[in-house]
Amino acid sequence: MPSDAGHAPFLLLSIRAEDAAADDEYAAMMRFAGLDTSGMQRIRLTHQSMGQIDLAEWSGIVLGGGPYNVTDAIDAKSETQRRVESELLELIGRIVDRDFPFLGCCYGVGTLGSVVGATIDRLYPEPVGALTVTLTEQGRRDPLFADLPDVFDAFGGHKEGASALPSGLDCLAFSADCPVQAFRVGDNVYATQFHPELDEDGLCTRIDVYKDYGYFAPDSAESLKEAARQRSIDHPPTILRRFSERYARPV
């Protein structure tokens, strides 16, 4: 999809304070969605308030992942994290009410899940690296996931997740160690626990950036990068491409 063909842009909301990780995430999101900087704009919430987002100005909103967890103890949350979460939860509430196109990657499970009443906890963490995702029956029928194999590999790594979804919500995918790898609210609001924007190079960048953030022992960074290089991660970016193609809105 050409990003300058008269479509409203998509908006990436970033919670990554570190330039290397934030810029790599933005580049990957654009590359896999088939967009450029005019087709996908970015707000770095760690650097500025999002302000009042008028959903009518956008084709859809993507929320990237990062070191925040909604289940972090309130006294352990920085002033910036508390502000970011307050802004995000208000916005996601409006997104759910309007069934507006939204894709939350990793941190999206915690934020979207909190808004819709999912059980968000730390019962099912996964280590940084490759994992195997299996689609549910609903996932195989879903417009964003239908082109993917029933079982595929993805990159992930998280401390919190959804251990249960409210009745009426579609769980789209799971993994051996995490019961909710993706879910949908309404017709157009999505969250994935794995990272659809991550390839081998992107994962290695994040390992370098976040090696002291408690996801893994710092001295295991090089072995994690080597393990990542042994896996072929081809299918998750399809989700970003389908999201941009499905929801691009003419202006």
Buried (B, 14 or more C-beta within 10 A) or exposed (E): BEBEEEBBBBBBBBBBBBEEBBBBBBEBBBBBBBBEEEBBBBBBBBEEEBEEBEBEEBBBBBBBBBBBBBEBEEEEBEEBBEBBBEBBBBBBBEBBEBEBBBBBBBBBBBBBBBBBEBBBBEEBBBBBBBBBBBBBEBBBEBEBBEEBEEEBBBBBBBBBBBBBBEEEBBBBBBBEBBBBBBBBBBEBBBBBBBBBBBBBEBBBBBBBBBBEBEBBEEEBBEEBBEBBEEBEBEBBBBBBBBBBEBBBBEE
